[in-house]
Amino acid sequence: MAVIAGIAYAATLTGDVAGSLPTLAAFNNATSPAQRQVVALSAGANTITPAAGSRMAILVPPSGSTNGKTLKGITGDTGVPLDAAAVACIPLPAGPGTFVITSIGTENLTIYWF
């Protein structure tokens, strides 16, 4: 049986705040690969190939990571800096090619493909 994946975002607000935020459905993927991959990042550009059928990549750095990382479409792009220790959800188009994570050092990055 195929795996059907759905991702939803929810935010909790506390303190001096009025109202609340809705849970936002990010997407549903009826052909999700539902895979976990550990990528050994090296210092410099690391080309990442998504698992077949992926529509979302969830990047999970090691706990307490201080290793700077930048998400890029291709090597040489300016890219977008990622928080060193925060989880990042990256939506992918159908049939994506590759993307690049430029890292200032070595570490194992866990990627969940949905």
VMD Tcl script that draws the C-alpha trace (Angstrom):
set ca {
  {0.00 0.00 0.00}
  {1.25 3.48 -0.86}
  {2.07 5.94 1.90}
  {0.01 9.13 1.95}
  {1.71 11.96 3.81}
  {0.15 15.15 5.12}
  {2.00 17.97 6.82}
  {0.32 20.67 8.91}
  {1.87 23.60 10.76}
  {0.58 24.75 14.15}
  {1.80 27.68 16.25}
  {1.19 28.33 19.94}
  {1.17 31.88 21.23}
  {1.51 32.72 24.92}
  {1.86 35.92 26.86}
  {0.41 39.33 26.03}
  {-1.34 38.28 22.85}
  {-4.93 38.37 21.65}
  {-6.36 35.59 19.48}
  {-4.75 32.53 18.03}
  {-3.37 31.22 14.78}
  {-5.07 28.50 12.76}
  {-3.42 25.20 11.95}
  {-2.20 25.54 8.37}
  {-2.22 22.54 6.07}
  {0.99 22.61 4.07}
  {0.24 19.83 1.60}
  {-0.80 16.26 1.03}
  {1.26 13.83 -1.01}
  {-0.40 10.61 -2.15}
  {2.94 9.20 -3.37}
  {5.14 10.08 -0.40}
  {8.34 8.05 -0.11}
  {8.18 8.44 3.72}
  {11.94 8.01 4.04}
  {14.54 9.05 6.60}
  {18.04 9.79 5.35}
  {21.13 10.81 7.28}
  {23.43 12.97 5.17}
  {27.04 13.46 6.24}
  {27.59 17.12 5.44}
  {31.12 18.14 4.59}
  {32.46 21.68 4.81}
  {31.44 23.44 1.59}
  {28.74 22.61 -0.96}
  {26.73 19.40 -0.49}
  {24.38 18.43 -3.34}
  {21.21 16.75 -2.07}
  {19.03 14.55 -4.30}
  {15.46 14.20 -2.99}
  {13.92 10.75 -2.66}
  {11.66 9.92 -5.62}
  {8.13 11.25 -5.14}
  {9.12 13.77 -2.44}
  {7.14 17.00 -2.08}
  {8.60 18.06 1.29}
  {12.00 17.81 2.94}
  {12.24 18.25 6.70}
  {15.83 19.04 7.68}
  {16.77 18.16 11.26}
  {20.24 19.22 12.41}
  {21.89 17.60 15.41}
  {20.71 18.90 18.78}
  {22.65 22.02 19.74}
  {24.26 22.42 16.32}
  {26.22 25.65 15.81}
  {27.24 24.71 12.27}
  {26.08 27.41 9.82}
  {24.20 26.12 6.76}
  {22.84 27.83 3.64}
  {20.12 26.43 1.36}
  {20.84 26.97 -2.36}
  {19.30 26.02 -5.68}
  {22.74 25.45 -7.20}
  {26.34 25.86 -6.10}
  {27.33 29.50 -6.49}
  {23.91 30.92 -5.53}
  {23.79 33.36 -2.62}
  {21.16 31.14 -1.02}
  {19.16 31.49 2.17}
  {20.85 31.02 5.55}
  {19.25 28.39 7.78}
  {19.22 28.56 11.57}
  {22.03 26.28 12.73}
  {19.92 24.25 15.19}
  {16.31 24.70 14.03}
  {14.23 22.25 12.01}
  {13.53 23.51 8.48}
  {10.62 22.43 6.25}
  {11.37 22.82 2.55}
  {8.49 22.39 0.08}
  {9.57 20.81 -3.19}
  {7.98 20.99 -6.64}
  {6.82 17.78 -8.30}
  {9.81 16.05 -9.86}
  {12.49 18.16 -8.20}
  {16.08 17.94 -9.30}
  {18.64 18.64 -6.62}
  {19.40 21.38 -4.12}
  {22.56 22.37 -2.26}
  {23.30 22.84 1.41}
  {26.51 24.74 1.96}
  {27.93 24.00 5.39}
  {30.71 25.70 7.33}
  {31.69 22.40 8.93}
  {30.97 18.69 9.08}
  {27.91 17.15 10.74}
  {25.20 14.57 10.15}
  {21.96 16.15 8.96}
  {18.80 14.04 9.14}
  {16.35 14.58 6.27}
  {12.80 13.23 6.28}
  {11.31 12.96 2.79}
  {7.55 13.26 2.44}
}
mol new
graphics top color blue
foreach p $ca { graphics top sphere $p radius 0.5 }
foreach p [lrange $ca 0 end-1] q [lrange $ca 1 end] { graphics top cylinder $p $q radius 0.2 }
display resetview
